[in-house]
Amino acid sequence: MTDDGFEILGTIPRNEIDVVQVRKGNYYKIDVIDIRWFKDGQISRKGIRLNREEAKYLLNILRRELDD
């Protein structure tokens, strides 16, 4: 659990400094999935926060694009 109450689901490293974290949590009483850049361990404003229904749509789009 992070300081802001989100649970880290996974981390995608880009290089020695930059990573993307996929997290879940509650934001203004809405369950969300948060995909956000971190630089040197510090959270960035760059990212996207989706409610669970929106995240399902994103998952379907990514599956369509990435499945061979």
KOLGU-4560 file (N, C-alpha, C; in nm, 3 decimals, padded with zeros to 5 digits):
<recs>
<n_xx: 00.085 n_yy: -00.118 n_zz: 00.000 ca_xx: 00.000 ca_yy: 00.000 ca_zz: 00.000 c_xx: 00.090 c_yy: 00.124 c_zz: 00.000 mol: A seq: 1 type: MET>
<n_xx: 00.057 n_yy: 00.221 n_zz: -00.085 ca_xx: 00.136 ca_yy: 00.343 ca_zz: -00.094 c_xx: 00.085 c_yy: 00.447 c_zz: 00.005 mol: A seq: 2 type: THR>
<n_xx: 00.158 n_yy: 00.557 n_zz: 00.017 ca_xx: 00.118 ca_yy: 00.664 ca_zz: 00.109 c_xx: -00.020 c_yy: 00.721 c_zz: 00.077 mol: A seq: 3 type: ASP>
<n_xx: -00.056 n_yy: 00.721 n_zz: -00.053 ca_xx: -00.186 ca_yy: 00.776 ca_zz: -00.092 c_xx: -00.298 c_yy: 00.672 c_zz: -00.092 mol: A seq: 4 type: ASP>
<n_xx: -00.270 n_yy: 00.552 n_zz: -00.038 ca_xx: -00.373 ca_yy: 00.451 ca_zz: -00.023 c_xx: -00.394 c_yy: 00.362 c_zz: -00.144 mol: A seq: 5 type: GLY>
<n_xx: -00.307 n_yy: 00.371 n_zz: -00.243 ca_xx: -00.320 ca_yy: 00.288 ca_zz: -00.362 c_xx: -00.234 c_yy: 00.163 c_zz: -00.348 mol: A seq: 6 type: PHE>
<n_xx: -00.281 n_yy: 00.055 n_zz: -00.408 ca_xx: -00.207 ca_yy: -00.071 ca_zz: -00.410 c_xx: -00.137 c_yy: -00.083 c_zz: -00.544 mol: A seq: 7 type: GLU>
<n_xx: -00.008 n_yy: -00.111 n_zz: -00.542 ca_xx: 00.069 ca_yy: -00.126 ca_zz: -00.666 c_xx: 00.042 c_yy: -00.265 c_zz: -00.724 mol: A seq: 8 type: ILE>
<n_xx: -00.008 n_yy: -00.268 n_zz: -00.847 ca_xx: -00.036 ca_yy: -00.394 ca_zz: -00.915 c_xx: 00.082 c_yy: -00.441 c_zz: -00.997 mol: A seq: 9 type: LEU>
<n_xx: 00.160 n_yy: -00.345 n_zz: -01.049 ca_xx: 00.276 ca_yy: -00.381 ca_zz: -01.130 c_xx: 00.357 c_yy: -00.258 c_zz: -01.164 mol: A seq: 10 type: GLY>
<n_xx: 00.481 n_yy: -00.282 n_zz: -01.203 ca_xx: 00.573 ca_yy: -00.175 ca_zz: -01.240 c_xx: 00.638 c_yy: -00.211 c_zz: -01.373 mol: A seq: 11 type: THR>
<n_xx: 00.645 n_yy: -00.113 n_zz: -01.463 ca_xx: 00.706 ca_yy: -00.131 ca_zz: -01.593 c_xx: 00.826 c_yy: -00.037 c_zz: -01.602 mol: A seq: 12 type: ILE>
<n_xx: 00.949 n_yy: -00.089 n_zz: -01.598 ca_xx: 01.065 ca_yy: -00.001 ca_zz: -01.605 c_xx: 01.091 c_yy: 00.047 c_zz: -01.748 mol: A seq: 13 type: PRO>
<n_xx: 01.126 n_yy: 00.173 n_zz: -01.761 ca_xx: 01.166 ca_yy: 00.225 ca_zz: -01.892 c_xx: 01.318 c_yy: 00.238 c_zz: -01.897 mol: A seq: 14 type: ARG>
<n_xx: 01.376 n_yy: 00.292 n_zz: -01.791 ca_xx: 01.521 ca_yy: 00.304 ca_zz: -01.781 c_xx: 01.557 c_yy: 00.309 c_zz: -01.633 mol: A seq: 15 type: ASN>
<n_xx: 01.677 n_yy: 00.354 n_zz: -01.600 ca_xx: 01.722 ca_yy: 00.354 ca_zz: -01.461 c_xx: 01.641 c_yy: 00.450 c_zz: -01.373 mol: A seq: 16 type: GLU>
<n_xx: 01.579 n_yy: 00.550 n_zz: -01.433 ca_xx: 01.511 ca_yy: 00.656 ca_zz: -01.356 c_xx: 01.359 c_yy: 00.647 c_zz: -01.368 mol: A seq: 17 type: ILE>
<n_xx: 01.309 n_yy: 00.619 n_zz: -01.487 ca_xx: 01.166 ca_yy: 00.627 ca_zz: -01.516 c_xx: 01.099 c_yy: 00.490 c_zz: -01.512 mol: A seq: 18 type: ASP>
<n_xx: 00.983 n_yy: 00.484 n_zz: -01.446 ca_xx: 00.900 ca_yy: 00.364 ca_zz: -01.444 c_xx: 00.754 c_yy: 00.405 c_zz: -01.456 mol: A seq: 19 type: VAL>
<n_xx: 00.672 n_yy: 00.313 n_zz: -01.501 ca_xx: 00.527 ca_yy: 00.329 ca_zz: -01.499 c_xx: 00.475 c_yy: 00.235 c_zz: -01.392 mol: A seq: 20 type: VAL>
<n_xx: 00.389 n_yy: 00.286 n_zz: -01.306 ca_xx: 00.325 ca_yy: 00.201 ca_zz: -01.206 c_xx: 00.177 c_yy: 00.188 c_zz: -01.240 mol: A seq: 21 type: GLN>
<n_xx: 00.128 n_yy: 00.066 n_zz: -01.232 ca_xx: -00.014 ca_yy: 00.038 ca_zz: -01.246 c_xx: -00.064 c_yy: 00.013 c_zz: -01.104 mol: A seq: 22 type: VAL>
<n_xx: -00.160 n_yy: 00.096 n_zz: -01.062 ca_xx: -00.206 ca_yy: 00.090 ca_zz: -00.922 c_xx: -00.359 c_yy: 00.088 c_zz: -00.920 mol: A seq: 23 type: ARG>
<n_xx: -00.413 n_yy: 00.040 n_zz: -00.809 ca_xx: -00.558 ca_yy: 00.048 ca_zz: -00.791 c_xx: -00.585 c_yy: 00.111 c_zz: -00.655 mol: A seq: 24 type: LYS>
<n_xx: -00.699 n_yy: 00.177 n_zz: -00.648 ca_xx: -00.735 ca_yy: 00.241 ca_zz: -00.523 c_xx: -00.869 c_yy: 00.310 c_zz: -00.534 mol: A seq: 25 type: GLY>
<n_xx: -00.894 n_yy: 00.397 n_zz: -00.439 ca_xx: -01.020 ca_yy: 00.469 ca_zz: -00.433 c_xx: -00.992 c_yy: 00.618 c_zz: -00.444 mol: A seq: 26 type: ASN>
<n_xx: -01.060 n_yy: 00.684 n_zz: -00.536 ca_xx: -01.040 ca_yy: 00.827 ca_zz: -00.561 c_xx: -01.177 c_yy: 00.893 c_zz: -00.558 mol: A seq: 27 type: TYR>
<n_xx: -01.200 n_yy: 00.978 n_zz: -00.459 ca_xx: -01.331 ca_yy: 01.041 ca_zz: -00.440 c_xx: -01.444 c_yy: 00.939 c_zz: -00.443 mol: A seq: 28 type: TYR>
<n_xx: -01.426 n_yy: 00.830 n_zz: -00.366 ca_xx: -01.525 ca_yy: 00.724 ca_zz: -00.348 c_xx: -01.552 c_yy: 00.643 c_zz: -00.475 mol: A seq: 29 type: LYS>
<n_xx: -01.460 n_yy: 00.647 n_zz: -00.570 ca_xx: -01.472 ca_yy: 00.570 ca_zz: -00.694 c_xx: -01.352 c_yy: 00.477 c_zz: -00.702 mol: A seq: 30 type: ILE>
<n_xx: -01.377 n_yy: 00.347 n_zz: -00.725 ca_xx: -01.267 ca_yy: 00.252 ca_zz: -00.745 c_xx: -01.204 c_yy: 00.279 c_zz: -00.880 mol: A seq: 31 type: ASP>
<n_xx: -01.072 n_yy: 00.300 n_zz: -00.881 ca_xx: -01.004 ca_yy: 00.338 ca_zz: -01.003 c_xx: -00.880 c_yy: 00.252 c_zz: -01.025 mol: A seq: 32 type: VAL>
<n_xx: -00.836 n_yy: 00.250 n_zz: -01.152 ca_xx: -00.706 ca_yy: 00.199 ca_zz: -01.193 c_xx: -00.625 c_yy: 00.321 c_zz: -01.236 mol: A seq: 33 type: ILE>
<n_xx: -00.506 n_yy: 00.334 n_zz: -01.182 ca_xx: -00.421 ca_yy: 00.450 ca_zz: -01.208 c_xx: -00.293 c_yy: 00.400 c_zz: -01.274 mol: A seq: 34 type: ASP>
<n_xx: -00.261 n_yy: 00.454 n_zz: -01.391 ca_xx: -00.140 ca_yy: 00.420 ca_zz: -01.465 c_xx: -00.059 c_yy: 00.549 c_zz: -01.473 mol: A seq: 35 type: ILE>
<n_xx: 00.054 n_yy: 00.552 n_zz: -01.404 ca_xx: 00.123 ca_yy: 00.679 ca_zz: -01.386 c_xx: 00.274 c_yy: 00.664 c_zz: -01.395 mol: A seq: 36 type: ARG>
<n_xx: 00.340 n_yy: 00.766 n_zz: -01.452 ca_xx: 00.486 ca_yy: 00.773 ca_zz: -01.459 c_xx: 00.542 c_yy: 00.816 c_zz: -01.325 mol: A seq: 37 type: TRP>
<n_xx: 00.655 n_yy: 00.756 n_zz: -01.291 ca_xx: 00.734 ca_yy: 00.795 ca_zz: -01.173 c_xx: 00.876 c_yy: 00.822 c_zz: -01.221 mol: A seq: 38 type: PHE>
<n_xx: 00.935 n_yy: 00.928 n_zz: -01.171 ca_xx: 01.073 ca_yy: 00.963 ca_zz: -01.205 c_xx: 01.152 c_yy: 00.972 c_zz: -01.076 mol: A seq: 39 type: LYS>
<n_xx: 01.257 n_yy: 00.891 n_zz: -01.066 ca_xx: 01.338 ca_yy: 00.886 ca_zz: -00.943 c_xx: 01.252 c_yy: 00.859 c_zz: -00.820 mol: A seq: 40 type: ASP>
<n_xx: 01.150 n_yy: 00.776 n_zz: -00.835 ca_xx: 01.063 ca_yy: 00.740 ca_zz: -00.723 c_xx: 00.956 c_yy: 00.842 c_zz: -00.689 mol: A seq: 41 type: GLY>
<n_xx: 00.953 n_yy: 00.953 n_zz: -00.762 ca_xx: 00.855 ca_yy: 01.059 ca_zz: -00.737 c_xx: 00.741 c_yy: 01.050 c_zz: -00.837 mol: A seq: 42 type: GLN>
<n_xx: 00.619 n_yy: 01.059 n_zz: -00.789 ca_xx: 00.501 ca_yy: 01.052 ca_zz: -00.875 c_xx: 00.497 c_yy: 01.173 c_zz: -00.968 mol: A seq: 43 type: ILE>
<n_xx: 00.449 n_yy: 01.150 n_zz: -01.087 ca_xx: 00.439 ca_yy: 01.254 ca_zz: -01.189 c_xx: 00.292 c_yy: 01.283 c_zz: -01.217 mol: A seq: 44 type: SER>
<n_xx: 00.266 n_yy: 01.395 n_zz: -01.279 ca_xx: 00.128 ca_yy: 01.424 ca_zz: -01.321 c_xx: 00.092 c_yy: 01.350 c_zz: -01.449 mol: A seq: 45 type: ARG>
<n_xx: 00.193 n_yy: 01.294 n_zz: -01.515 ca_xx: 00.170 ca_yy: 01.222 ca_zz: -01.640 c_xx: 00.112 c_yy: 01.086 c_zz: -01.610 mol: A seq: 46 type: LYS>
<n_xx: -00.004 n_yy: 01.059 n_zz: -01.665 ca_xx: -00.066 ca_yy: 00.930 ca_zz: -01.645 c_xx: -00.215 c_yy: 00.938 c_zz: -01.673 mol: A seq: 47 type: GLY>
<n_xx: -00.282 n_yy: 00.831 n_zz: -01.641 ca_xx: -00.426 ca_yy: 00.824 ca_zz: -01.664 c_xx: -00.491 c_yy: 00.751 c_zz: -01.546 mol: A seq: 48 type: ILE>
<n_xx: -00.605 n_yy: 00.799 n_zz: -01.507 ca_xx: -00.683 ca_yy: 00.736 ca_zz: -01.400 c_xx: -00.819 c_yy: 00.701 c_zz: -01.460 mol: A seq: 49 type: ARG>
<n_xx: -00.855 n_yy: 00.574 n_zz: -01.452 ca_xx: -00.979 ca_yy: 00.525 ca_zz: -01.511 c_xx: -01.063 c_yy: 00.455 c_zz: -01.405 mol: A seq: 50 type: LEU>
<n_xx: -01.196 n_yy: 00.473 n_zz: -01.414 ca_xx: -01.279 ca_yy: 00.390 ca_zz: -01.328 c_xx: -01.275 c_yy: 00.248 c_zz: -01.385 mol: A seq: 51 type: ASN>
<n_xx: -01.324 n_yy: 00.154 n_zz: -01.309 ca_xx: -01.308 ca_yy: 00.014 ca_zz: -01.350 c_xx: -01.378 c_yy: -00.017 c_zz: -01.483 mol: A seq: 52 type: ARG>
<n_xx: -01.490 n_yy: 00.045 n_zz: -01.509 ca_xx: -01.559 ca_yy: 00.021 ca_zz: -01.637 c_xx: -01.477 c_yy: 00.074 c_zz: -01.754 mol: A seq: 53 type: GLU>
<n_xx: -01.421 n_yy: 00.194 n_zz: -01.738 ca_xx: -01.335 ca_yy: 00.251 ca_zz: -01.843 c_xx: -01.210 c_yy: 00.165 c_zz: -01.863 mol: A seq: 54 type: GLU>
<n_xx: -01.156 n_yy: 00.110 n_zz: -01.755 ca_xx: -01.038 ca_yy: 00.026 ca_zz: -01.765 c_xx: -01.068 c_yy: -00.101 c_zz: -01.846 mol: A seq: 55 type: ALA>
<n_xx: -01.189 n_yy: -00.153 n_zz: -01.834 ca_xx: -01.227 ca_yy: -00.270 ca_zz: -01.913 c_xx: -01.228 c_yy: -00.237 c_zz: -02.062 mol: A seq: 56 type: LYS>
<n_xx: -01.279 n_yy: -00.119 n_zz: -02.098 ca_xx: -01.276 ca_yy: -00.077 ca_zz: -02.238 c_xx: -01.132 c_yy: -00.066 c_zz: -02.289 mol: A seq: 57 type: TYR>
<n_xx: -01.045 n_yy: -00.006 n_zz: -02.208 ca_xx: -00.904 ca_yy: 00.006 ca_zz: -02.246 c_xx: -00.842 c_yy: -00.131 c_zz: -02.265 mol: A seq: 58 type: LEU>
<n_xx: -00.870 n_yy: -00.223 n_zz: -02.175 ca_xx: -00.817 ca_yy: -00.358 ca_zz: -02.186 c_xx: -00.861 c_yy: -00.424 c_zz: -02.316 mol: A seq: 59 type: LEU>
<n_xx: -00.987 n_yy: -00.409 n_zz: -02.353 ca_xx: -01.037 ca_yy: -00.466 ca_zz: -02.478 c_xx: -00.967 c_yy: -00.407 c_zz: -02.599 mol: A seq: 60 type: ASN>
<n_xx: -00.944 n_yy: -00.277 n_zz: -02.598 ca_xx: -00.874 ca_yy: -00.211 ca_zz: -02.708 c_xx: -00.731 c_yy: -00.263 c_zz: -02.719 mol: A seq: 61 type: ILE>
<n_xx: -00.662 n_yy: -00.274 n_zz: -02.606 ca_xx: -00.524 ca_yy: -00.323 ca_zz: -02.607 c_xx: -00.518 c_yy: -00.468 c_zz: -02.652 mol: A seq: 62 type: LEU>
<n_xx: -00.613 n_yy: -00.549 n_zz: -02.609 ca_xx: -00.615 ca_yy: -00.690 ca_zz: -02.654 c_xx: -00.633 c_yy: -00.698 c_zz: -02.804 mol: A seq: 63 type: ARG>
<n_xx: -00.725 n_yy: -00.619 n_zz: -02.858 ca_xx: -00.748 ca_yy: -00.618 ca_zz: -03.003 c_xx: -00.621 c_yy: -00.579 c_zz: -03.077 mol: A seq: 64 type: ARG>
<n_xx: -00.553 n_yy: -00.479 n_zz: -03.026 ca_xx: -00.433 ca_yy: -00.428 ca_zz: -03.094 c_xx: -00.313 c_yy: -00.524 c_zz: -03.082 mol: A seq: 65 type: GLU>
<n_xx: -00.297 n_yy: -00.587 n_zz: -02.966 ca_xx: -00.175 ca_yy: -00.665 ca_zz: -02.939 c_xx: -00.188 c_yy: -00.813 c_zz: -02.969 mol: A seq: 66 type: LEU>
<n_xx: -00.309 n_yy: -00.865 n_zz: -02.976 ca_xx: -00.326 ca_yy: -01.007 ca_zz: -03.008 c_xx: -00.300 c_yy: -01.027 c_zz: -03.157 mol: A seq: 67 type: ASP>
<n_xx: -00.223 n_yy: -01.131 n_zz: -03.185 ca_xx: -00.192 ca_yy: -01.161 ca_zz: -03.326 c_xx: -00.295 c_yy: -01.253 c_zz: -03.385 mol: A seq: 68 type: ASP>
</recs>
